[in-house]
Amino acid sequence: MGERGSHRFWVYFSPGCIVWLLSECIHSVSLLHSSRQSCPLVSPVVELNVGGELYTTTVSTLRKVPGSKLAEMFSSSTKACLDAEGRFFIDRPGTYFGPVLDYLRSEQLPTQHIPEVYREAQFYEIKPLVKLLEDTPQIFGEQVARKQFLLRVPAYSENLELMVRLARAEAVAARSSTVLVCMVRTEEDAAQCAEALRVFEFEKKSVVKFGPWKAAPQVKDLLDCVKMDIAAQGYQVYYEHYSERTLRAKYFNYFYTFLFIWW
């Protein structure tokens, strides 16, 4: 019913028209409800709980690098993980999230804990920060110089694992254990040591052989790398020349003993 001037009039709808109007209303309400569910409103200011460390920042800061994992975490289509207090929860080391957040806020680069921040920047896929950190002496030296050298040493990682297994096997009721290592930088060195290796094999003495490798670093450099990488696993380890008198002098610079201290 409607009014025009002082006269009232009635508007009649056919049953089919009424059904159509009702279906359109229901469809519109359904779309609105679905939109609200899939696109929850996120406050511009958010509180974060990163591994127990609390941070306050803005959504725009977290989305500053499009395509990053951090930006995706706070996109409208991603289901958030909340802690008991309603804060956004990220299960990562919180100590090193602060420098990542500082970079997103003001492009400030960290000056401490560079390797740890680099690892977090890689996890969150903050590519501009990753690239900048890779230019720092700490990351450049490790990623470009040392790791590239070790990639040229055949079976380097496997040999480290073998050394640890041998050391642990000898650790029963002992304060320390030793692992014999052979370092051959060139094919000529390998040929030179072949006889000594056969002797050790005959005596059933385990020897972990490194090399040969095609890179500039010397035997001392590789020895330091082995010590560094085993120590990084939590072991207390040292190395020295193998000093058995039965070993001929010509083999002196090829054989070394790694000493693992257990207590």
ChimeraX attribute file (.defattr): number of C-alpha atoms within 10 A of each C-alpha:
attribute: neighborCount
match mode: 1-to-1
recipient: residues
	/A:1	7
	/A:2	8
	/A:3	9
	/A:4	7
	/A:5	5
	/A:6	5
	/A:7	7
	/A:8	9
	/A:9	9
	/A:10	8
	/A:11	6
	/A:12	9
	/A:13	9
	/A:14	7
	/A:15	8
	/A:16	8
	/A:17	11
	/A:18	12
	/A:19	11
	/A:20	10
	/A:21	11
	/A:22	11
	/A:23	11
	/A:24	12
	/A:25	10
	/A:26	10
	/A:27	12
	/A:28	12
	/A:29	11
	/A:30	11
	/A:31	11
	/A:32	10
	/A:33	11
	/A:34	11
	/A:35	11
	/A:36	10
	/A:37	12
	/A:38	12
	/A:39	13
	/A:40	14
	/A:41	9
	/A:42	12
	/A:43	9
	/A:44	10
	/A:45	12
	/A:46	14
	/A:47	17
	/A:48	20
	/A:49	20
	/A:50	20
	/A:51	14
	/A:52	15
	/A:53	16
	/A:54	16
	/A:55	16
	/A:56	12
	/A:57	14
	/A:58	14
	/A:59	17
	/A:60	14
	/A:61	18
	/A:62	22
	/A:63	18
	/A:64	14
	/A:65	18
	/A:66	13
	/A:67	13
	/A:68	18
	/A:69	18
	/A:70	20
	/A:71	19
	/A:72	16
	/A:73	18
	/A:74	17
	/A:75	17
	/A:76	14
	/A:77	12
	/A:78	12
	/A:79	12
	/A:80	15
	/A:81	12
	/A:82	13
	/A:83	13
	/A:84	7
	/A:85	9
	/A:86	11
	/A:87	18
	/A:88	19
	/A:89	20
	/A:90	19
	/A:91	10
	/A:92	15
	/A:93	15
	/A:94	17
	/A:95	15
	/A:96	22
	/A:97	20
	/A:98	17
	/A:99	22
	/A:100	21
	/A:101	18
	/A:102	14
	/A:103	16
	/A:104	20
	/A:105	15
	/A:106	9
	/A:107	13
	/A:108	13
	/A:109	16
	/A:110	17
	/A:111	9
	/A:112	10
	/A:113	12
	/A:114	19
	/A:115	16
	/A:116	14
	/A:117	24
	/A:118	22
	/A:119	14
	/A:120	20
	/A:121	25
	/A:122	16
	/A:123	15
	/A:124	18
	/A:125	18
	/A:126	23
	/A:127	16
	/A:128	13
	/A:129	21
	/A:130	19
	/A:131	13
	/A:132	12
	/A:133	21
	/A:134	18
	/A:135	13
	/A:136	13
	/A:137	11
	/A:138	13
	/A:139	18
	/A:140	14
	/A:141	14
	/A:142	14
	/A:143	14
	/A:144	12
	/A:145	11
	/A:146	16
	/A:147	14
	/A:148	13
	/A:149	19
	/A:150	18
	/A:151	13
	/A:152	14
	/A:153	18
	/A:154	15
	/A:155	13
	/A:156	17
	/A:157	14
	/A:158	9
	/A:159	16
	/A:160	16
	/A:161	12
	/A:162	15
	/A:163	23
	/A:164	15
	/A:165	13
	/A:166	17
	/A:167	21
	/A:168	16
	/A:169	10
	/A:170	15
	/A:171	16
	/A:172	10
	/A:173	6
	/A:174	10
	/A:175	11
	/A:176	17
	/A:177	19
	/A:178	20
	/A:179	22
	/A:180	20
	/A:181	22
	/A:182	22
	/A:183	23
	/A:184	22
	/A:185	21
	/A:186	14
	/A:187	13
	/A:188	10
	/A:189	16
	/A:190	19
	/A:191	11
	/A:192	15
	/A:193	18
	/A:194	10
	/A:195	12
	/A:196	17
	/A:197	18
	/A:198	11
	/A:199	12
	/A:200	12
	/A:201	12
	/A:202	9
	/A:203	9
	/A:204	9
	/A:205	11
	/A:206	14
	/A:207	19
	/A:208	16
	/A:209	19
	/A:210	22
	/A:211	20
	/A:212	17
	/A:213	19
	/A:214	13
	/A:215	14
	/A:216	9
	/A:217	13
	/A:218	12
	/A:219	17
	/A:220	11
	/A:221	12
	/A:222	20
	/A:223	18
	/A:224	12
	/A:225	16
	/A:226	22
	/A:227	17
	/A:228	14
	/A:229	13
	/A:230	18
	/A:231	14
	/A:232	10
	/A:233	9
	/A:234	8
	/A:235	15
	/A:236	15
	/A:237	18
	/A:238	18
	/A:239	18
	/A:240	11
	/A:241	14
	/A:242	18
	/A:243	13
	/A:244	8
	/A:245	7
	/A:246	6
	/A:247	13
	/A:248	10
	/A:249	9
	/A:250	9
	/A:251	15
	/A:252	13
	/A:253	15
	/A:254	21
	/A:255	22
	/A:256	21
	/A:257	18
	/A:258	21
	/A:259	17
	/A:260	24
	/A:261	16
	/A:262	14
	/A:263	7
